[in-house]
């Protein structure tokens, strides 16, 4: 994904969390907030309880790929938290769960 689609600033992530507009299943939590830009932006969080760096990076790559193919519409900032329970999911399961959450949020 291009740099314009990433959120890096901690203040921006905190403002998304303070908005408290979220949907959740046992594996992921997706927050959203309007951003006023012509495109969406996203940030990911995978905690250390998830596993070693290799496992955390693998799930981040998979989630980024799902976001890239999801055709997210609108001008939203999206923050995704990945829980340790998602460690055993393969790519297809991650895709179906995240797309279901995106639909519940009316992002796709």
Jmol script that loads the backbone (N, CA, C; Angstrom):
load data "model"
ATOM      1  N   UNK A   1       0.850  -1.182   0.000  1.00  0.00           N
ATOM      2  CA  UNK A   1       0.000   0.000   0.000  1.00  0.00           C
ATOM      3  C   UNK A   1       0.895   1.245   0.000  1.00  0.00           C
ATOM      4  N   UNK A   2       0.368   2.299  -0.565  1.00  0.00           N
ATOM      5  CA  UNK A   2       1.117   3.533  -0.640  1.00  0.00           C
ATOM      6  C   UNK A   2       1.162   4.223   0.726  1.00  0.00           C
ATOM      7  N   UNK A   3       2.120   5.112   0.857  1.00  0.00           N
ATOM      8  CA  UNK A   3       2.342   5.801   2.111  1.00  0.00           C
ATOM      9  C   UNK A   3       1.132   6.642   2.535  1.00  0.00           C
ATOM     10  N   UNK A   4       0.390   7.161   1.573  1.00  0.00           N
ATOM     11  CA  UNK A   4      -0.752   8.016   1.898  1.00  0.00           C
ATOM     12  C   UNK A   4      -1.876   7.262   2.599  1.00  0.00           C
ATOM     13  N   UNK A   5      -1.866   5.932   2.540  1.00  0.00           N
ATOM     14  CA  UNK A   5      -2.914   5.128   3.162  1.00  0.00           C
ATOM     15  C   UNK A   5      -2.562   4.685   4.583  1.00  0.00           C
ATOM     16  N   UNK A   6      -1.381   5.006   5.072  1.00  0.00           N
ATOM     17  CA  UNK A   6      -0.952   4.556   6.400  1.00  0.00           C
ATOM     18  C   UNK A   6      -1.144   5.642   7.449  1.00  0.00           C
ATOM     19  N   UNK A   7      -1.461   5.224   8.652  1.00  0.00           N
ATOM     20  CA  UNK A   7      -1.506   6.125   9.796  1.00  0.00           C
ATOM     21  C   UNK A   7      -0.339   5.752  10.690  1.00  0.00           C
ATOM     22  N   UNK A   8       0.496   6.714  11.011  1.00  0.00           N
ATOM     23  CA  UNK A   8       1.656   6.451  11.848  1.00  0.00           C
ATOM     24  C   UNK A   8       1.622   7.226  13.167  1.00  0.00           C
ATOM     25  N   UNK A   9       0.912   8.340  13.201  1.00  0.00           N
ATOM     26  CA  UNK A   9       0.958   9.196  14.377  1.00  0.00           C
ATOM     27  C   UNK A   9       0.086   8.647  15.497  1.00  0.00           C
ATOM     28  N   UNK A  10       0.644   8.633  16.680  1.00  0.00           N
ATOM     29  CA  UNK A  10      -0.039   8.117  17.844  1.00  0.00           C
ATOM     30  C   UNK A  10      -1.285   8.951  18.184  1.00  0.00           C
ATOM     31  N   UNK A  11      -1.223  10.269  17.962  1.00  0.00           N
ATOM     32  CA  UNK A  11      -2.370  11.134  18.249  1.00  0.00           C
ATOM     33  C   UNK A  11      -3.564  10.772  17.365  1.00  0.00           C
ATOM     34  N   UNK A  12      -3.291  10.455  16.117  1.00  0.00           N
ATOM     35  CA  UNK A  12      -4.364  10.074  15.197  1.00  0.00           C
ATOM     36  C   UNK A  12      -5.011   8.771  15.635  1.00  0.00           C
ATOM     37  N   UNK A  13      -4.197   7.810  16.043  1.00  0.00           N
ATOM     38  CA  UNK A  13      -4.723   6.527  16.500  1.00  0.00           C
ATOM     39  C   UNK A  13      -5.548   6.718  17.772  1.00  0.00           C
ATOM     40  N   UNK A  14      -5.073   7.559  18.678  1.00  0.00           N
ATOM     41  CA  UNK A  14      -5.828   7.835  19.906  1.00  0.00           C
ATOM     42  C   UNK A  14      -7.168   8.493  19.600  1.00  0.00           C
ATOM     43  N   UNK A  15      -7.192   9.387  18.619  1.00  0.00           N
ATOM     44  CA  UNK A  15      -8.461  10.036  18.276  1.00  0.00           C
ATOM     45  C   UNK A  15      -9.445   9.037  17.673  1.00  0.00           C
ATOM     46  N   UNK A  16      -8.954   8.062  16.920  1.00  0.00           N
ATOM     47  CA  UNK A  16      -9.822   7.009  16.375  1.00  0.00           C
ATOM     48  C   UNK A  16     -10.388   6.173  17.515  1.00  0.00           C
ATOM     49  N   UNK A  17      -9.536   5.819  18.478  1.00  0.00           N
ATOM     50  CA  UNK A  17      -9.988   5.019  19.611  1.00  0.00           C
ATOM     51  C   UNK A  17     -10.982   5.785  20.482  1.00  0.00           C
ATOM     52  N   UNK A  18     -10.770   7.083  20.642  1.00  0.00           N
ATOM     53  CA  UNK A  18     -11.682   7.897  21.459  1.00  0.00           C
ATOM     54  C   UNK A  18     -13.040   8.070  20.802  1.00  0.00           C
ATOM     55  N   UNK A  19     -13.104   7.913  19.494  1.00  0.00           N
ATOM     56  CA  UNK A  19     -14.374   8.014  18.772  1.00  0.00           C
ATOM     57  C   UNK A  19     -15.303   6.861  19.142  1.00  0.00           C
ATOM     58  N   UNK A  20     -14.727   5.717  19.486  1.00  0.00           N
ATOM     59  CA  UNK A  20     -15.441   4.532  19.985  1.00  0.00           C
ATOM     60  C   UNK A  20     -16.464   3.958  19.010  1.00  0.00           C
ATOM     61  N   UNK A  21     -16.226   4.107  17.732  1.00  0.00           N
ATOM     62  CA  UNK A  21     -17.085   3.484  16.719  1.00  0.00           C
ATOM     63  C   UNK A  21     -16.394   2.205  16.269  1.00  0.00           C
ATOM     64  N   UNK A  22     -16.763   1.074  16.865  1.00  0.00           N
ATOM     65  CA  UNK A  22     -16.032  -0.155  16.590  1.00  0.00           C
ATOM     66  C   UNK A  22     -16.967  -1.341  16.444  1.00  0.00           C
ATOM     67  N   UNK A  23     -16.474  -2.342  15.720  1.00  0.00           N
ATOM     68  CA  UNK A  23     -17.116  -3.651  15.645  1.00  0.00           C
ATOM     69  C   UNK A  23     -16.032  -4.679  15.960  1.00  0.00           C
ATOM     70  N   UNK A  24     -16.473  -5.807  16.510  1.00  0.00           N
ATOM     71  CA  UNK A  24     -15.494  -6.765  17.000  1.00  0.00           C
ATOM     72  C   UNK A  24     -16.032  -8.180  16.887  1.00  0.00           C
ATOM     73  N   UNK A  25     -15.120  -9.100  16.598  1.00  0.00           N
ATOM     74  CA  UNK A  25     -15.404 -10.515  16.804  1.00  0.00           C
ATOM     75  C   UNK A  25     -14.286 -11.021  17.719  1.00  0.00           C
ATOM     76  N   UNK A  26     -14.134 -12.271  17.907  1.00  0.00           N
ATOM     77  CA  UNK A  26     -13.135 -12.776  18.828  1.00  0.00           C
ATOM     78  C   UNK A  26     -11.708 -12.648  18.338  1.00  0.00           C
ATOM     79  N   UNK A  27     -11.523 -12.290  17.076  1.00  0.00           N
ATOM     80  CA  UNK A  27     -10.202 -12.268  16.468  1.00  0.00           C
ATOM     81  C   UNK A  27      -9.699 -10.863  16.145  1.00  0.00           C
ATOM     82  N   UNK A  28     -10.599  -9.964  15.766  1.00  0.00           N
ATOM     83  CA  UNK A  28     -10.230  -8.620  15.335  1.00  0.00           C
ATOM     84  C   UNK A  28     -11.179  -7.593  15.950  1.00  0.00           C
ATOM     85  N   UNK A  29     -10.667  -6.366  16.093  1.00  0.00           N
ATOM     86  CA  UNK A  29     -11.485  -5.234  16.485  1.00  0.00           C
ATOM     87  C   UNK A  29     -11.193  -4.129  15.477  1.00  0.00           C
ATOM     88  N   UNK A  30     -12.236  -3.600  14.838  1.00  0.00           N
ATOM     89  CA  UNK A  30     -12.064  -2.592  13.800  1.00  0.00           C
ATOM     90  C   UNK A  30     -12.738  -1.302  14.264  1.00  0.00           C
ATOM     91  N   UNK A  31     -11.935  -0.235  14.394  1.00  0.00           N
ATOM     92  CA  UNK A  31     -12.425   1.090  14.737  1.00  0.00           C
ATOM     93  C   UNK A  31     -12.443   1.932  13.477  1.00  0.00           C
ATOM     94  N   UNK A  32     -13.360   2.899  13.416  1.00  0.00           N
ATOM     95  CA  UNK A  32     -13.357   3.816  12.275  1.00  0.00           C
ATOM     96  C   UNK A  32     -13.721   5.225  12.723  1.00  0.00           C
ATOM     97  N   UNK A  33     -13.273   6.190  11.926  1.00  0.00           N
ATOM     98  CA  UNK A  33     -13.564   7.597  12.173  1.00  0.00           C
ATOM     99  C   UNK A  33     -13.436   8.340  10.849  1.00  0.00           C
ATOM    100  N   UNK A  34     -14.305   9.288  10.602  1.00  0.00           N
ATOM    101  CA  UNK A  34     -14.215  10.122   9.397  1.00  0.00           C
ATOM    102  C   UNK A  34     -12.911  10.908   9.418  1.00  0.00           C
ATOM    103  N   UNK A  35     -12.282  11.067   8.241  1.00  0.00           N
ATOM    104  CA  UNK A  35     -11.015  11.798   8.211  1.00  0.00           C
ATOM    105  C   UNK A  35     -11.031  13.034   7.309  1.00  0.00           C
ATOM    106  N   UNK A  36     -12.012  13.185   6.434  1.00  0.00           N
ATOM    107  CA  UNK A  36     -12.074  14.369   5.585  1.00  0.00           C
ATOM    108  C   UNK A  36     -11.116  14.361   4.410  1.00  0.00           C
ATOM    109  N   UNK A  37     -10.424  13.282   4.181  1.00  0.00           N
ATOM    110  CA  UNK A  37      -9.530  13.144   3.032  1.00  0.00           C
ATOM    111  C   UNK A  37     -10.279  12.435   1.908  1.00  0.00           C
ATOM    112  N   UNK A  38      -9.771  12.472   0.681  1.00  0.00           N
ATOM    113  CA  UNK A  38     -10.466  11.787  -0.418  1.00  0.00           C
ATOM    114  C   UNK A  38     -10.278  10.272  -0.426  1.00  0.00           C
ATOM    115  N   UNK A  39      -9.591   9.717   0.572  1.00  0.00           N
ATOM    116  CA  UNK A  39      -9.334   8.279   0.602  1.00  0.00           C
ATOM    117  C   UNK A  39      -9.290   7.809   2.060  1.00  0.00           C
ATOM    118  N   UNK A  40      -9.278   6.499   2.239  1.00  0.00           N
ATOM    119  CA  UNK A  40      -9.184   5.942   3.582  1.00  0.00           C
ATOM    120  C   UNK A  40      -7.728   5.805   3.992  1.00  0.00           C
ATOM    121  N   UNK A  41      -7.508   5.684   5.299  1.00  0.00           N
ATOM    122  CA  UNK A  41      -6.194   5.375   5.853  1.00  0.00           C
ATOM    123  C   UNK A  41      -6.385   4.285   6.897  1.00  0.00           C
ATOM    124  N   UNK A  42      -5.323   3.561   7.205  1.00  0.00           N
ATOM    125  CA  UNK A  42      -5.454   2.485   8.178  1.00  0.00           C
ATOM    126  C   UNK A  42      -4.197   2.361   9.032  1.00  0.00           C
ATOM    127  N   UNK A  43      -4.372   1.718  10.184  1.00  0.00           N
ATOM    128  CA  UNK A  43      -3.267   1.349  11.067  1.00  0.00           C
ATOM    129  C   UNK A  43      -3.577  -0.019  11.640  1.00  0.00           C
ATOM    130  N   UNK A  44      -2.531  -0.780  11.947  1.00  0.00           N
ATOM    131  CA  UNK A  44      -2.654  -2.123  12.503  1.00  0.00           C
ATOM    132  C   UNK A  44      -1.968  -2.192  13.850  1.00  0.00           C
ATOM    133  N   UNK A  45      -2.502  -3.037  14.725  1.00  0.00           N
ATOM    134  CA  UNK A  45      -1.861  -3.290  15.997  1.00  0.00           C
ATOM    135  C   UNK A  45      -1.906  -4.786  16.284  1.00  0.00           C
ATOM    136  N   UNK A  46      -0.727  -5.373  16.496  1.00  0.00           N
ATOM    137  CA  UNK A  46      -0.613  -6.777  16.872  1.00  0.00           C
ATOM    138  C   UNK A  46       0.277  -6.813  18.107  1.00  0.00           C
ATOM    139  N   UNK A  47      -0.276  -7.254  19.222  1.00  0.00           N
ATOM    140  CA  UNK A  47       0.451  -7.235  20.481  1.00  0.00           C
ATOM    141  C   UNK A  47       1.502  -8.325  20.585  1.00  0.00           C
ATOM    142  N   UNK A  48       2.357  -8.202  21.582  1.00  0.00           N
ATOM    143  CA  UNK A  48       3.422  -9.173  21.789  1.00  0.00           C
ATOM    144  C   UNK A  48       2.896 -10.530  22.238  1.00  0.00           C
ATOM    145  N   UNK A  49       1.717 -10.554  22.811  1.00  0.00           N
ATOM    146  CA  UNK A  49       1.140 -11.831  23.235  1.00  0.00           C
ATOM    147  C   UNK A  49       0.796 -12.709  22.032  1.00  0.00           C
ATOM    148  N   UNK A  50       0.742 -12.109  20.861  1.00  0.00           N
ATOM    149  CA  UNK A  50       0.418 -12.850  19.648  1.00  0.00           C
ATOM    150  C   UNK A  50       1.472 -13.909  19.352  1.00  0.00           C
ATOM    151  N   UNK A  51       2.714 -13.579  19.593  1.00  0.00           N
ATOM    152  CA  UNK A  51       3.799 -14.518  19.317  1.00  0.00           C
ATOM    153  C   UNK A  51       5.081 -13.771  19.023  1.00  0.00           C
ATOM    154  N   UNK A  52       6.019 -14.463  18.462  1.00  0.00           N
ATOM    155  CA  UNK A  52       7.293 -13.839  18.112  1.00  0.00           C
ATOM    156  C   UNK A  52       7.106 -12.946  16.888  1.00  0.00           C
ATOM    157  N   UNK A  53       8.152 -12.189  16.570  1.00  0.00           N
ATOM    158  CA  UNK A  53       8.079 -11.201  15.500  1.00  0.00           C
ATOM    159  C   UNK A  53       7.683 -11.817  14.162  1.00  0.00           C
ATOM    160  N   UNK A  54       8.117 -13.031  13.906  1.00  0.00           N
ATOM    161  CA  UNK A  54       7.803 -13.684  12.637  1.00  0.00           C
ATOM    162  C   UNK A  54       6.297 -13.879  12.495  1.00  0.00           C
ATOM    163  N   UNK A  55       5.639 -14.349  13.549  1.00  0.00           N
ATOM    164  CA  UNK A  55       4.195 -14.560  13.500  1.00  0.00           C
ATOM    165  C   UNK A  55       3.439 -13.231  13.404  1.00  0.00           C
ATOM    166  N   UNK A  56       3.900 -12.224  14.161  1.00  0.00           N
ATOM    167  CA  UNK A  56       3.244 -10.907  14.122  1.00  0.00           C
ATOM    168  C   UNK A  56       3.354 -10.294  12.732  1.00  0.00           C
ATOM    169  N   UNK A  57       4.530 -10.369  12.131  1.00  0.00           N
ATOM    170  CA  UNK A  57       4.718  -9.802  10.795  1.00  0.00           C
ATOM    171  C   UNK A  57       3.913 -10.564   9.747  1.00  0.00           C
ATOM    172  N   UNK A  58       3.798 -11.870   9.902  1.00  0.00           N
ATOM    173  CA  UNK A  58       3.020 -12.673   8.952  1.00  0.00           C
ATOM    174  C   UNK A  58       1.552 -12.253   8.975  1.00  0.00           C
ATOM    175  N   UNK A  59       0.983 -12.102  10.152  1.00  0.00           N
ATOM    176  CA  UNK A  59      -0.427 -11.720  10.223  1.00  0.00           C
ATOM    177  C   UNK A  59      -0.615 -10.281   9.732  1.00  0.00           C
ATOM    178  N   UNK A  60       0.352  -9.400   9.976  1.00  0.00           N
ATOM    179  CA  UNK A  60       0.235  -8.029   9.468  1.00  0.00           C
ATOM    180  C   UNK A  60       0.254  -8.005   7.941  1.00  0.00           C
ATOM    181  N   UNK A  61       1.122  -8.812   7.334  1.00  0.00           N
ATOM    182  CA  UNK A  61       1.161  -8.894   5.863  1.00  0.00           C
ATOM    183  C   UNK A  61      -0.165  -9.390   5.321  1.00  0.00           C
ATOM    184  N   UNK A  62      -0.737 -10.392   5.964  1.00  0.00           N
ATOM    185  CA  UNK A  62      -2.016 -10.940   5.505  1.00  0.00           C
ATOM    186  C   UNK A  62      -3.141  -9.924   5.650  1.00  0.00           C
ATOM    187  N   UNK A  63      -3.183  -9.213   6.755  1.00  0.00           N
ATOM    188  CA  UNK A  63      -4.233  -8.206   6.964  1.00  0.00           C
ATOM    189  C   UNK A  63      -4.079  -7.070   5.951  1.00  0.00           C
ATOM    190  N   UNK A  64      -2.841  -6.638   5.709  1.00  0.00           N
ATOM    191  CA  UNK A  64      -2.613  -5.586   4.702  1.00  0.00           C
ATOM    192  C   UNK A  64      -3.099  -6.017   3.330  1.00  0.00           C
ATOM    193  N   UNK A  65      -2.874  -7.262   2.984  1.00  0.00           N
ATOM    194  CA  UNK A  65      -3.319  -7.775   1.687  1.00  0.00           C
ATOM    195  C   UNK A  65      -4.846  -7.809   1.614  1.00  0.00           C
ATOM    196  N   UNK A  66      -5.499  -8.183   2.687  1.00  0.00           N
ATOM    197  CA  UNK A  66      -6.968  -8.174   2.717  1.00  0.00           C
ATOM    198  C   UNK A  66      -7.477  -6.753   2.524  1.00  0.00           C
ATOM    199  N   UNK A  67      -6.854  -5.788   3.189  1.00  0.00           N
ATOM    200  CA  UNK A  67      -7.265  -4.387   3.051  1.00  0.00           C
ATOM    201  C   UNK A  67      -7.064  -3.915   1.615  1.00  0.00           C
ATOM    202  N   UNK A  68      -5.957  -4.315   1.015  1.00  0.00           N
ATOM    203  CA  UNK A  68      -5.662  -3.889  -0.355  1.00  0.00           C
ATOM    204  C   UNK A  68      -6.710  -4.387  -1.340  1.00  0.00           C
ATOM    205  N   UNK A  69      -7.218  -5.591  -1.133  1.00  0.00           N
ATOM    206  CA  UNK A  69      -8.192  -6.188  -2.047  1.00  0.00           C
ATOM    207  C   UNK A  69      -9.643  -5.923  -1.650  1.00  0.00           C
ATOM    208  N   UNK A  70      -9.881  -5.256  -0.539  1.00  0.00           N
ATOM    209  CA  UNK A  70     -11.244  -5.102  -0.017  1.00  0.00           C
ATOM    210  C   UNK A  70     -12.042  -3.997  -0.706  1.00  0.00           C
ATOM    211  N   UNK A  71     -11.417  -3.120  -1.466  1.00  0.00           N
ATOM    212  CA  UNK A  71     -12.111  -1.996  -2.111  1.00  0.00           C
ATOM    213  C   UNK A  71     -12.886  -1.162  -1.099  1.00  0.00           C
ATOM    214  N   UNK A  72     -12.185  -0.696  -0.093  1.00  0.00           N
ATOM    215  CA  UNK A  72     -12.805   0.125   0.953  1.00  0.00           C
ATOM    216  C   UNK A  72     -13.147   1.475   0.365  1.00  0.00           C
ATOM    217  N   UNK A  73     -14.384   1.894   0.588  1.00  0.00           N
ATOM    218  CA  UNK A  73     -14.874   3.161   0.060  1.00  0.00           C
ATOM    219  C   UNK A  73     -15.049   4.144   1.201  1.00  0.00           C
ATOM    220  N   UNK A  74     -14.941   5.411   0.876  1.00  0.00           N
ATOM    221  CA  UNK A  74     -15.201   6.442   1.865  1.00  0.00           C
ATOM    222  C   UNK A  74     -13.932   7.049   2.415  1.00  0.00           C
ATOM    223  N   UNK A  75     -14.134   8.075   3.206  1.00  0.00           N
ATOM    224  CA  UNK A  75     -13.020   8.827   3.780  1.00  0.00           C
ATOM    225  C   UNK A  75     -12.946   8.546   5.277  1.00  0.00           C
ATOM    226  N   UNK A  76     -12.448   7.353   5.601  1.00  0.00           N
ATOM    227  CA  UNK A  76     -12.374   6.921   6.987  1.00  0.00           C
ATOM    228  C   UNK A  76     -10.944   6.597   7.380  1.00  0.00           C
ATOM    229  N   UNK A  77     -10.659   6.825   8.660  1.00  0.00           N
ATOM    230  CA  UNK A  77      -9.458   6.284   9.271  1.00  0.00           C
ATOM    231  C   UNK A  77      -9.874   4.984   9.932  1.00  0.00           C
ATOM    232  N   UNK A  78      -9.123   3.926   9.697  1.00  0.00           N
ATOM    233  CA  UNK A  78      -9.456   2.603  10.206  1.00  0.00           C
ATOM    234  C   UNK A  78      -8.292   2.118  11.065  1.00  0.00           C
ATOM    235  N   UNK A  79      -8.624   1.604  12.244  1.00  0.00           N
ATOM    236  CA  UNK A  79      -7.619   1.032  13.138  1.00  0.00           C
ATOM    237  C   UNK A  79      -8.035  -0.395  13.455  1.00  0.00           C
ATOM    238  N   UNK A  80      -7.156  -1.350  13.164  1.00  0.00           N
ATOM    239  CA  UNK A  80      -7.455  -2.766  13.340  1.00  0.00           C
ATOM    240  C   UNK A  80      -6.550  -3.335  14.422  1.00  0.00           C
ATOM    241  N   UNK A  81      -7.168  -3.949  15.428  1.00  0.00           N
ATOM    242  CA  UNK A  81      -6.433  -4.642  16.475  1.00  0.00           C
ATOM    243  C   UNK A  81      -6.588  -6.138  16.230  1.00  0.00           C
ATOM    244  N   UNK A  82      -5.474  -6.846  16.202  1.00  0.00           N
ATOM    245  CA  UNK A  82      -5.477  -8.293  15.995  1.00  0.00           C
ATOM    246  C   UNK A  82      -5.220  -8.956  17.346  1.00  0.00           C
ATOM    247  N   UNK A  83      -6.117  -9.855  17.740  1.00  0.00           N
ATOM    248  CA  UNK A  83      -5.994 -10.540  19.020  1.00  0.00           C
ATOM    249  C   UNK A  83      -5.223 -11.850  18.870  1.00  0.00           C
ATOM    250  N   UNK A  84      -4.607 -12.331  19.960  1.00  0.00           N
ATOM    251  CA  UNK A  84      -3.801 -13.558  19.894  1.00  0.00           C
ATOM    252  C   UNK A  84      -4.573 -14.781  19.412  1.00  0.00           C
ATOM    253  N   UNK A  85      -5.875 -14.781  19.572  1.00  0.00           N
ATOM    254  CA  UNK A  85      -6.691 -15.905  19.127  1.00  0.00           C
ATOM    255  C   UNK A  85      -6.602 -16.111  17.610  1.00  0.00           C
ATOM    256  N   UNK A  86      -6.242 -15.060  16.864  1.00  0.00           N
ATOM    257  CA  UNK A  86      -6.173 -15.118  15.402  1.00  0.00           C
ATOM    258  C   UNK A  86      -4.906 -15.812  14.901  1.00  0.00           C
ATOM    259  N   UNK A  87      -4.092 -16.296  15.804  1.00  0.00           N
ATOM    260  CA  UNK A  87      -2.817 -16.907  15.433  1.00  0.00           C
ATOM    261  C   UNK A  87      -2.988 -18.109  14.510  1.00  0.00           C
ATOM    262  N   UNK A  88      -4.047 -18.880  14.675  1.00  0.00           N
ATOM    263  CA  UNK A  88      -4.226 -20.111  13.905  1.00  0.00           C
ATOM    264  C   UNK A  88      -5.045 -19.926  12.630  1.00  0.00           C
ATOM    265  N   UNK A  89      -5.422 -18.696  12.295  1.00  0.00           N
ATOM    266  CA  UNK A  89      -6.218 -18.465  11.095  1.00  0.00           C
ATOM    267  C   UNK A  89      -5.335 -18.440   9.854  1.00  0.00           C
ATOM    268  N   UNK A  90      -5.847 -18.999   8.770  1.00  0.00           N
ATOM    269  CA  UNK A  90      -5.133 -18.880   7.505  1.00  0.00           C
ATOM    270  C   UNK A  90      -5.651 -17.642   6.760  1.00  0.00           C
ATOM    271  N   UNK A  91      -5.105 -17.382   5.581  1.00  0.00           N
ATOM    272  CA  UNK A  91      -5.449 -16.163   4.860  1.00  0.00           C
ATOM    273  C   UNK A  91      -6.943 -16.086   4.541  1.00  0.00           C
ATOM    274  N   UNK A  92      -7.540 -17.174   4.081  1.00  0.00           N
ATOM    275  CA  UNK A  92      -8.954 -17.157   3.713  1.00  0.00           C
ATOM    276  C   UNK A  92      -9.843 -16.849   4.912  1.00  0.00           C
ATOM    277  N   UNK A  93      -9.515 -17.399   6.058  1.00  0.00           N
ATOM    278  CA  UNK A  93     -10.304 -17.132   7.260  1.00  0.00           C
ATOM    279  C   UNK A  93     -10.156 -15.682   7.704  1.00  0.00           C
ATOM    280  N   UNK A  94      -8.936 -15.144   7.612  1.00  0.00           N
ATOM    281  CA  UNK A  94      -8.718 -13.733   7.943  1.00  0.00           C
ATOM    282  C   UNK A  94      -9.531 -12.852   7.009  1.00  0.00           C
ATOM    283  N   UNK A  95      -9.507 -13.179   5.728  1.00  0.00           N
ATOM    284  CA  UNK A  95     -10.234 -12.393   4.734  1.00  0.00           C
ATOM    285  C   UNK A  95     -11.732 -12.396   5.007  1.00  0.00           C
ATOM    286  N   UNK A  96     -12.326 -13.557   5.254  1.00  0.00           N
ATOM    287  CA  UNK A  96     -13.770 -13.612   5.483  1.00  0.00           C
ATOM    288  C   UNK A  96     -14.153 -12.873   6.758  1.00  0.00           C
ATOM    289  N   UNK A  97     -13.371 -13.008   7.821  1.00  0.00           N
ATOM    290  CA  UNK A  97     -13.699 -12.337   9.075  1.00  0.00           C
ATOM    291  C   UNK A  97     -13.571 -10.824   8.957  1.00  0.00           C
ATOM    292  N   UNK A  98     -12.495 -10.342   8.330  1.00  0.00           N
ATOM    293  CA  UNK A  98     -12.320  -8.898   8.194  1.00  0.00           C
ATOM    294  C   UNK A  98     -13.357  -8.290   7.256  1.00  0.00           C
ATOM    295  N   UNK A  99     -13.658  -8.964   6.153  1.00  0.00           N
ATOM    296  CA  UNK A  99     -14.671  -8.425   5.245  1.00  0.00           C
ATOM    297  C   UNK A  99     -16.041  -8.377   5.906  1.00  0.00           C
ATOM    298  N   UNK A 100     -16.337  -9.350   6.757  1.00  0.00           N
ATOM    299  CA  UNK A 100     -17.588  -9.337   7.501  1.00  0.00           C
ATOM    300  C   UNK A 100     -17.641  -8.123   8.433  1.00  0.00           C
ATOM    301  N   UNK A 101     -16.529  -7.837   9.105  1.00  0.00           N
ATOM    302  CA  UNK A 101     -16.475  -6.663   9.978  1.00  0.00           C
ATOM    303  C   UNK A 101     -16.557  -5.366   9.169  1.00  0.00           C
ATOM    304  N   UNK A 102     -15.912  -5.326   8.000  1.00  0.00           N
ATOM    305  CA  UNK A 102     -15.991  -4.142   7.147  1.00  0.00           C
ATOM    306  C   UNK A 102     -17.426  -3.905   6.676  1.00  0.00           C
ATOM    307  N   UNK A 103     -18.135  -4.982   6.347  1.00  0.00           N
ATOM    308  CA  UNK A 103     -19.538  -4.835   5.929  1.00  0.00           C
ATOM    309  C   UNK A 103     -20.396  -4.330   7.080  1.00  0.00           C
ATOM    310  N   UNK A 104     -20.158  -4.841   8.272  1.00  0.00           N
ATOM    311  CA  UNK A 104     -20.916  -4.381   9.441  1.00  0.00           C
ATOM    312  C   UNK A 104     -20.668  -2.894   9.702  1.00  0.00           C
ATOM    313  N   UNK A 105     -19.474  -2.424   9.365  1.00  0.00           N
ATOM    314  CA  UNK A 105     -19.102  -1.007   9.524  1.00  0.00           C
ATOM    315  C   UNK A 105     -19.519  -0.170   8.312  1.00  0.00           C
ATOM    316  N   UNK A 106     -20.044  -0.827   7.277  1.00  0.00           N
ATOM    317  CA  UNK A 106     -20.438  -0.181   6.012  1.00  0.00           C
ATOM    318  C   UNK A 106     -19.242   0.502   5.339  1.00  0.00           C
ATOM    319  N   UNK A 107     -18.099  -0.188   5.363  1.00  0.00           N
ATOM    320  CA  UNK A 107     -16.903   0.309   4.681  1.00  0.00           C
ATOM    321  C   UNK A 107     -16.804  -0.241   3.252  1.00  0.00           C
ATOM    322  N   UNK A 108     -17.407  -1.409   3.007  1.00  0.00           N
ATOM    323  CA  UNK A 108     -17.417  -1.980   1.648  1.00  0.00           C
ATOM    324  C   UNK A 108     -18.838  -2.283   1.242  1.00  0.00           C
TER     325      UNK A 108
END
end "model"
wireframe off; spacefill off
backbone 0.3
color backbone group
